[in-house]
């Protein structure tokens, strides 16, 4: 699934505010790590890997730069931790939504899973599709693995959906997967630009849009 580019503006979270500062004293390590990761997801997702420094992150979070290095080792280490947080969540949610036979309701179920996985950290989507990542190195390789896994699920889902309709041309499946990836990326970008929309709002909106696009035949199916 492509990002369809177009990163959200800073602070375009569901709550409409940036990350809370972690502070430097009196915060248990596990809680501080969570605060750092939340801020890193927002900063990297909003600005991109190349535009964010450890000094930037330390200032946003309210901790010292040495503490970030102590916890994560390097900028790559912090990016990887944030990427894995989002990538694991997304790939697991999509796999669970696709568990079992593919039906006409599966696309909306997958979209709902994507929105719910990103709820509160929707900028995380852009970590998997960050064009500013270096071409080589562990962050790029890890992002590629997540993209490949999600793309593979999209390929299987679109092929299965076409097969249920009696279409078995692999080029049809490849074309539909390309369209699907664009749809998902575009919807996530739209969502980041409308922070008042919850994951549930988006899932319901997509269900309405799919129903309208597929017409009366789909409506009759739902009633049967």
N, C-alpha and C positions, 0 to 999 in steps of 0.2 A: 504494500500500500504506500503510495507516495504522499509526501507531506502537502503537496500542492503549494508549497512555499507560503509566504505571507505570515511572518511571525506576529504574535499578539503584542500589543503595547505592554509596557511594564505595568504590573498591578492588575492585569485583566484576569483575576481569579474570580471564583464564584462569589467570594466575599467582597471583591473590589478593592482589596488592600494588598500590600506586599507582605513578605514573611516577617514574623515577629523576631526581634533580636534575641539571640541566645544568651547574651551576657557572658561574663568571664568568670564569675564566682558563684558558688553555691548551687550549681546545676549538676545533677548526676550525669555521668558520662553518657549513658544510653539516651537520656533525654536531649542532651546537647547534640549528640550525633544525629538524632532525628531532626532537630531544628536546623542543623547544618545541611542535611540532605534536602530538606524542604526548600531551603533558600537556594541551594545549588541547582535543584530542578527548575526553579523559577528563573534564576539568572541565566543558566545555560540554555534553557528552552526559549527564553525571550531574546537573548542577545547572541547566542551561538558560542561554541567552544572558543573560537579564535578571539572573540571580543571580551572574554571574561578572564581576569587574572585572579590569583589567590589573594592579592591585596584588595581587589574589588570585593571579593566574597567576604573577607574578614571584616571589611567596613560595613557591608550590608548586614551581616549576621551579628556583629558586635562582639567579636572575639579577636584574639591576636592571630597574625599570620602563622607564627610558629606552632600554635595549637592546631591549625588546620593540617600542617605538615605532620605533626605528631599523630593525629588521628588517621590521616589518609595517605601520608607519604609523599604525595605529589598532586599536581593538578589533574594528571591522568587518573590517579587513584581515586580522587574525589568524583571526577566525571564518571568513571566506571561504576562506582557505588550508586550514583544517582541513576545511571543508565540501567543497571541491573534491577534496581528497585522498580522502575517503570516497565522495563522489558519483560520481567518475570510476571508482573501483574497483568500486563496486556495479553501476553501469549497464553497464560493460564485461563484468563477470562474468555478469550475467543475459543480456545479448545473446549472449555466447558459448555459454551453456547452452542457449539457444533456437535456435541456428543450425541450420537444416535443418527437416525436417518435424516437426510436433508429434505426439508419441506419448503413450501413457499413462504413460511413464516421465519425460516432460518435467517435471512438477511437482516430483518429487523431485530431478531434476537442477538445477532452478532453486534449490530450497532449499539444496542442497549448495553451489551457487555463492555464495549469500548468506552462508552460514556461513563459507565459506572466505575470502570477501572481508573479513569482519569479524573473522576470527580474530586475537586479540591486541588488537583495538581495537573490541570489540563495542558499546561505548557510542556509537560513531560513528553507528549507526543513528538515534539520537535527534536528531542535528544536522539531518537532512532533515525531521524531523517535530516541530520544536521549537515548542510553542505560545507560548513567551515571546518569540519573535522579533517585532520591530516589524512592523506590517502593510506598511510601505513601506520601500524601501531595497534596496541590492544584496544583502545576505544573504538577505532574504525572497524577492526575485526569483530568486536563484540556487537556493535550496532548492525553490521552486515549479517551476523548470525540471527539476530532477532528479526530483522527484515525478511530474511530468507524463510524463517519459520512461519512468520505471519503470511508471507506471500504463498508459501506452500499450502497453508490452510485455505487461503482464498482460492487457489487453483483447484483444490479438491472440492470445495463447496460449490463453485460455479459449474464445474464439470458434472457433479452429482445432480445439481438443480436442472441443468439442461437434459441430462439423461432421463429424469423423471418426466420430462415433456416429450421424450422421443427424439431428441437431437443428440447426435453423437459425433459431429464433426469437431475434431480437436481445435481447429482454428476458430470455430465459434466460441469454444470454451476460453481460448486464449484472449480473444477480443473482449468477451464479457468480463473476464478477470481484470483486464486493463481498465475497462469502464468502472468496474466495482472499486478498484483501488483509487481511482480518481474521485469517485463519489465519497468514499470514506474520508480521504484526506481533505476534501473540500468542506465536508460537514464539520470536521474537527476545527478547521480554520474559522469557519463561520461561528462556531460555538465559542471559540476563544475571544471573538470580537463582540460577543453578546453575553457578558458575565452574569446577567440576571437569569439566564436559562440554566436550569438544573439538568442533571443527567436524565431524570425522569421526564422533564419537559422535552428534551431532545428526542428521547425514545418515542414519546407520543407523537411528536411532530413528524418524525420519520415514518411512523406507521401511517399517519394521514397522507403524507406525500406519496408513499408507495401505493397506497390504496387509490389515490387520485390518478397516479401515473399508469397504473395497470388497469384501471377502468372497471366497468360493471361486472365483467367476468370474474375478477378477483373478489369483488364484493359478494357475488353469489357463492363462491367457494367458501368464504368465511361463514356464511349463514348455514351451509349444508352440514 
